[in-house]
Amino acid sequence: MSVYENCPVLENEKYVLRFVKKDDASDLLKVYSDKHALPFFNSDNCDGDNFYYSSVERMEKAIDFWLSSYETRWFVRWAIIDKETSKAIGTIELFHRVADDDFNGVGVLRLDVGSCHEEAEGLERILSLILKSAFELFECDTIITKAPIYAVERIKALQQCGFEKSDSLLVGTNDHYAYNGYWSIKK
């Protein structure tokens, strides 16, 4: 069954990943209005959206876009729920990429969390939770994600999960810009 017909709920002892919903807007506004988290968000090839939202209305519009993108089978956006607080602390987006570059046919993972959650141990727990299913859900042998050189904690988490730095560039299908800073893991 397709991830676009039945989006799975994934969980471990610390987090639940479930499909994002409109009710997440107030929790997610704390993430997407966090100026210290903004430099870690991957907005490559996103038509100029940097994912900084300063009002609940703007956050709701973003969630509406995520929901409609799921309906059109473009990407899936999960909310990351901290079991201790029952609050959304971020999101994970995944999609199967079709492009004319080295990253054709890969799964692209975008992980956004508030700055207080940008630490290796928590990121590794979140990544290991989604990676268990991602290859099958998105019919790919490789998953890529972005981590800028200053994202020390994120890079540590990626390495702990088995990701390796890639020298390949992601060429934007919208803007044709060549983006660097990608890490990959094979099935």
N, C-alpha and C positions, 0 to 999 in steps of 0.2 A: 504494500500500500504506500502511496506517495506521501511525503511529508506535507504536501499541500492539500491532502485530503484528511489527514489525521496527524496533527502536530503533537509529537510526544511530550510528556512531562518527564523531566529527568531530575534525579535528586541524589544527594549523598548526605552525610551526617550534618553538613553545614548549610548547603544551598539547595534551592529548588529552581529549576529552569522551566518556565511555562510560557506559553504564548502570551505576548504582550496584550494588554487590554486598556480601554479608555480610563478605567478606574486607577491605572498606574500613574496618571498624569502628575499628581501632586508629589508622589515619591520621586518620579523621574525628573521633575523640574529641579529638585535639589542636585541631581547629577549633572544635568545639561545646562544649569546656570552656574556651575562650579568652574570659575575661571582657572583654577589650578589643575583641573582635570582636562580641560579643553586641549592642551598640547598633546595629549595621549590618544585623542579620538582620531580615527582614520576617516578623513573626508576626501580621500583620493577619488577623482572621477565622479564627484557628487554634485555637479552643476553649481558649485560655489557655496553650497551649504556647509558651514563649519560645525554644525551641531551645537551651537551656543543658543540657548533659548531662555529668555529672561521673563517670560510670562506664562501662566498656565494655559492661556489661549494658544500661544505659539507651540507649547508642548503638545497640546491636544491636536493641533494641525499636523505635527510630526507623527503622532501616533496614528492619525487618520491615514496619512500617507503610507505608513508601515502596514496598516491593515489592508489597504487597497493593493499594495505591492504583493502581499501574500495571496490575495484573491487572483491576481494576474500571474501568479507563480514566478515572480521576479526574485524575491528573497523572503526569508523567514526571520522574524525578530522575536527572540525570547526575552522575557523579563527575568532578571536574576534576583531571586528572593532570598534574603538572609533569614534562615529559620529562627534565629534568636529574637529578631525584632519583627518578623513578618512584614518587612518593608522591602520594596524594590530598591536595590543599590546600584542598578545598572542594567545593561542589555547586551545580548549577543545577537549579531546578525550573521547569517550564513546563506550563501548561494553558490550555485554551479556556474562558473564563468566560461563564456564562449568568447574568444578573442583571437586576434592575429598576432600573438606574441608568445613568449616562453611560458606564460601562465594560462594558456588555453586548456580548458577541461579540468581546471582545479576547483576546489572549494575555497571560497574566500570567507574568512572569519573576521568579523569586526567585534571587538570587545571594548565596551565603554563602561567604566565604573567611576564613582566619585573619587576624588583625590585621596580621601582617607582609606580607600580600599585598594589603592595602587601599591600593593606590597606583594612580594613574591609568593609567600605561602598561600594567601587567599586566591591570587590569580592562578596559581598552579592547580588548586582544588577546583576552580571553575573550569579551567581549560580541560583538565583530565575528565571532568564530567561530560562535557560536550563532545570531546574527541572520540569517546567510546562508540558513539553512534554516527558521527558526522560523515565518515567515508561512505557508509551504506546509504544514509539519508540523502546525500547529495551526489551519489553515483560518481565518485572520483577516487583516484589513488593518491592524491596529494592535497593537502590543505595549506593555504598560505595565510599569513597575518602580518600586519605592519607593526614594527617597533622601532621608533627613531633611536638614534645612538644615545640620547640622554635618558631613555626609558630603562634605567638600570634594573629596577625591580621586575619590570615586565620581561626584559631579556632573560633575567635569571629564571623566571617562571617558565618561559618558552624553552630554555635549555633543559630544565628539569623534566619537561614533558617530551623531549626528544626533537624539538625543532632545531634547524640549522639555518644560519644566515645564508641568504641567496644573493648571488651577484646579478641575477636577472632583474630587469626593470619591468614594471607593470605599465603598459601603454594604455592610457585612458581611451575607452571606446567612445566617450563623449567629447573629450577635449584634446585627445591625441598627445597629451603630455606624458613623458616617461617618468614614472615615480619609482623611487628607490626605498630601501629600508624594510624589505620583506624578508620574512623567515618562513621556512617550509618544513613540513613533516610528511613522510610517506607512510602509506598504509602498512 
